[in-house]
Amino acid sequence: MATVTPHPETHLDPRRWWALGALVASMLVLGFDMTILNVALPTMAGQLGASTGQQQWMADSYIVVFAALMLPAGLLGDRFGRRRMLMAGLGVFLAGSLVGALAGDVTWVVVARAVMGVGAALVMPLALSVLPSLFPPTERTKAVGIISAASALGMPLGPIIGGWLLDHFWWGSVFLINVPMAAIGITACLFLLPETRDPASPRVDAVSTALTAAGLGALIYAIIEAPNRGWGDPLVLALIAGSVVLLAALVVRERRSVRPMLDMSLLGHRGFLLNAVAATLVMFVLSGLMFVLPPYLQAVLGNDALGTGVRMLPMMGGLMVAAKAAQPVVERFGSRGVVSAGLVVLAFAALLGSRTTVESGYGFTALWLSIAGLGFGFAVVPAMDGALAALPADRAGSGSGLLMTLRQVGGAIGIALLGSLLASTFRDRLDVTGLPERAADTARESVVAAHLVGDRAGAADLVTSANTAYVHGMGLVLLVCGIASLVAALLAGAFLPNTESNTESSTGSNTGSRDVPGPVAGKPAPDMAPAPADGRQ
């Protein structure tokens, strides 16, 4: 995504730090919206009667739309004005939040989350792409670091804010909290941000965008529906086949395009491909864990919403500590060793967590959550830095866009696949003996629903069975995560290119990147210089 050359330092806009505050507010709300819904899902499931599959859609609709539209949204900003599109994105996000706050059933919540995904897809790349027009090189690294910190801070804030709101208000308040934040961002952008654009940027390919959204949507829908219908169900098989055809068509179209929107040829760079796979796997595991943990903490351990949010902090704390410490460790031991070690630590934490029982208590959970957070941080930060460092200077912008898209896809599939494994295991293990058929069907939908049925029917045995079944399902999810992380660690140790430091690339080869390595990246992004030759900053 192309950027404009910064103003000379003698003509700096005195309002630039206030403008940065507006961008920080925008990124902060995106950061905590990634985690705030996870705490609310058990409460929403109880009040809306949402099954596990419906809860997966409430979480995944946002991520699927975000992943599908992030690249075309960035190109729209290049063409029609970044400030204009950034304000439009915040406006769409605000509208989706209002719909979510007023929603009366699961369908409208899913719709609201999808609309919010459209807004987030505009805000994420454009909030970063306007920085070069505000700050000179001497200040830009600091500004990007502040933006990154705001996004990272939002993740641990999400569970706490969501928990406090649910303890004092109705579940719709987790959507309503976005409204003032987005309104402040729109107002500040209007008065403080300069308008920048690049009419020479690649055009938005509507066909490729449609293929991406339809292919991902079909795949996610098939994975979520499979536990209910069975993997051999004709609809599930048709959806999987359809997604393969659509995504294959996307790859063929993009490879034939002279100026592709989604540059698949970047995957030919070995260092980029392997590091991107590692970062995507980490997001797969992280998103799945963030989905399965809140019902365990709230329904099985009996914590309220705020207590659930607070009890998720050990993982966030470990993640942020490791993200900040990762770069010095990479300089000492090399990126291959650090990524591999991070994945081994993550595997150990997941395998340890798979030993959780109903009687384990929170102390054991806090232990493996903290270790998991450290593994996440030490794996994802050097993997993302290594992916971008492996690219030529003129491909850094398109590479960062593809990397972020792959991460979002990994998160969406993580929620769908691991959530479906949990749902099918819970349904098979739950003992509904003696319950009327309708009550039994309701109890099988989720652990929250089983608790509600058990409380109303005075069936203590059902509640006990629900807790045991859920913990068993969560253990299987963690076992899968641990095995996947261990295999990835072995592959990373064998094949990942090794770099001692990305210092050189951060001042040279990676200039122009339009994105920062995600909300968990603890180090400032590379310096954002004028546009690379391909026009896609």
Stockholm file with secondary structure:
# STOCKHOLM 1.0

chainA/1-537         MATVTPHPETHLDPRRWWALGALVASMLVLGFDMTILNVALPTMAGQLGASTGQQQWMADSYIVVFAALMLPAGLLGDRFGRRRMLMAGLGVFLAGSLVGALAGDVTWVVVARAVMGVGAALVMPLALSVLPSLFPPTERTKAVGIISAASALGMPLGPIIGGWLLDHFWWGSVFLINVPMAAIGITACLFLLPETRDPASPRVDAVSTALTAAGLGALIYAIIEAPNRGWGDPLVLALIAGSVVLLAALVVRERRSVRPMLDMSLLGHRGFLLNAVAATLVMFVLSGLMFVLPPYLQAVLGNDALGTGVRMLPMMGGLMVAAKAAQPVVERFGSRGVVSAGLVVLAFAALLGSRTTVESGYGFTALWLSIAGLGFGFAVVPAMDGALAALPADRAGSGSGLLMTLRQVGGAIGIALLGSLLASTFRDRLDVTGLPERAADTARESVVAAHLVGDRAGAADLVTSANTAYVHGMGLVLLVCGIASLVAALLAGAFLPNTESNTESSTGSNTGSRDVPGPVAGKPAPDMAPAPADGRQ
#=GR chainA/1-537 SS CCCCCCCCGGGCCTTHHHHHHHHHHHHHHHHHHHHHHHHHHHHHHHHHTCCHHHHHHHHHHHHHHHHHHHHHHHHHHHHHCHHHHHHHHHHHHHHHHHHHHHCCSHHHHHHHHHHHHHHHHHHHHHHHHTHHHHCCHHHHHHHHHHHHHHHHHHHHHHHHHHHHHHHHSCTTHHHHTHHHHHHHHHHHHHHHCCCCCCTTSCCCCHHHHHHHHHHHHHHHHHHHHHHHHCTTCHHHHHHHHHHHHHHHHHHHHHHHCSSCSSCGGGGGSHHHHHHHHHHHHHHHHHHHHHHHHHHIIIIISCCCHHHHHHHTHHHHHHHHHHHHHHHHHHHHHCHHHHHHHHHHHHHHHHHHHTTCCTTSCHHHHHHHHHHHHHHHHHHHHHHHHHHHHTSCGGGHHHHHHHHHHHHHHHHHHHHHHHHHHHHHHHHHHCCCTTSCHHHHHHHTTCHHHHHHHHHHHTCHHHHHHHHHHHHHHHHHHHHHHHHHHHHHHHHHHHHCCCCSCCHHHHHTTTTTCSSCSCTTCCSCCCCCCSCCTTSCC
#=GC SS_cons         CCCCCCCCGGGCCTTHHHHHHHHHHHHHHHHHHHHHHHHHHHHHHHHHTCCHHHHHHHHHHHHHHHHHHHHHHHHHHHHHCHHHHHHHHHHHHHHHHHHHHHCCSHHHHHHHHHHHHHHHHHHHHHHHHTHHHHCCHHHHHHHHHHHHHHHHHHHHHHHHHHHHHHHHSCTTHHHHTHHHHHHHHHHHHHHHCCCCCCTTSCCCCHHHHHHHHHHHHHHHHHHHHHHHHCTTCHHHHHHHHHHHHHHHHHHHHHHHCSSCSSCGGGGGSHHHHHHHHHHHHHHHHHHHHHHHHHHIIIIISCCCHHHHHHHTHHHHHHHHHHHHHHHHHHHHHCHHHHHHHHHHHHHHHHHHHTTCCTTSCHHHHHHHHHHHHHHHHHHHHHHHHHHHHTSCGGGHHHHHHHHHHHHHHHHHHHHHHHHHHHHHHHHHHCCCTTSCHHHHHHHTTCHHHHHHHHHHHTCHHHHHHHHHHHHHHHHHHHHHHHHHHHHHHHHHHHHCCCCSCCHHHHHTTTTTCSSCSCTTCCSCCCCCCSCCTTSCC
//
